[in-house]
């Protein structure tokens, strides 16, 4: 394995660690990670991370780049879904300022999101570029 393979492996392992890190803090309930947010999406993220580990170990740069891009867009989709869900969850409150204040009680834990995005970006940029023949 060369250094790019090790870098891809680090990116895939960062994805796995980021999914277990706190991503959202809810008052009284506590911290939520990817499994608490949506088990289906967490399963897809971890299957893709395992595929990324396989691609890094076997030296398949194209697969590693594909998995990295897929993870990147999936994480952005999840971040957008969480944002809209938090802001929509309190829409039953008739006063808009009170609804905004209630939504403000939910805090993002950016270390988990950063680990996920950094892992995906490392996987994208660690893949070897194809030589034109």
Beta strands, then each sheet from edge to edge (+ up, - down):
strand 1: 24-26
strand 2: 30-32
strand 3: 107-108
sheet 1: 2+ 1- 3+
end
